[in-house]
């Protein structure tokens, strides 16, 4: 089983070494909670977390 990681900058949850969203290597495997953003334009949570692409995101890193 591959360990999920979260980007410290954009909070995207992914598997791999480099964040596919922002291209950074600043990662953390210690995050609390996750949320799936489907429609970024209608989601108030996406606006609050400053997310502009759909995917799984960490709530707290």
N, C-alpha and C positions, 0 to 999 in steps of 0.2 A: 504494500500500500504506500502510495506516494504522499508525503506530507504537504499539506496546503500551506502556502505562504501568503502574506499580505504586504503590499507595497506601503512603505511608511509615508510616501508622499500622496498618492492618489487613493490608497486603501483598497485597491483591486485585489481580490483573492485569486491566486493562480498556482500552477505547478510549473516549475522551471527555475532558471537562474536570473533572468532579466524580465522585468515587468513588460508585458505586451502592450500596456496602455500608455505608459510614459517613457519606457526604455531605460529606467534606472535600476540599479542593483541594491538599493537601500530596502532591505526586506526584513520582515519579522515573522516568526512562526508562533509568536505569543500574542494572539488577538482575541477579543471577546465579542461574540455575537457576529452574525452575518445576515445580510439582507440581499435579496435579488431585486435589482432595478430592471424593469421591463420597458417602461415608457418614461424617458427622462423629462419630457416636456410637461406631462401631467402629474408627475410625482412631486409632492411637497417634500418628501424625505430626500429625494435626489437634489432638490434645490438647496435644502438645508446642509447637506453633506458636500455640496458643490460637485456633483457628479454629472457628467454630460455624455457618458456612453453606457449602454446597458451591460449588465453582468452581475457577478456576485461581489459584494463589498463588505469589508470589516466595519463594524460599528465603532469599536475602540481598539486602538493598538497600544 
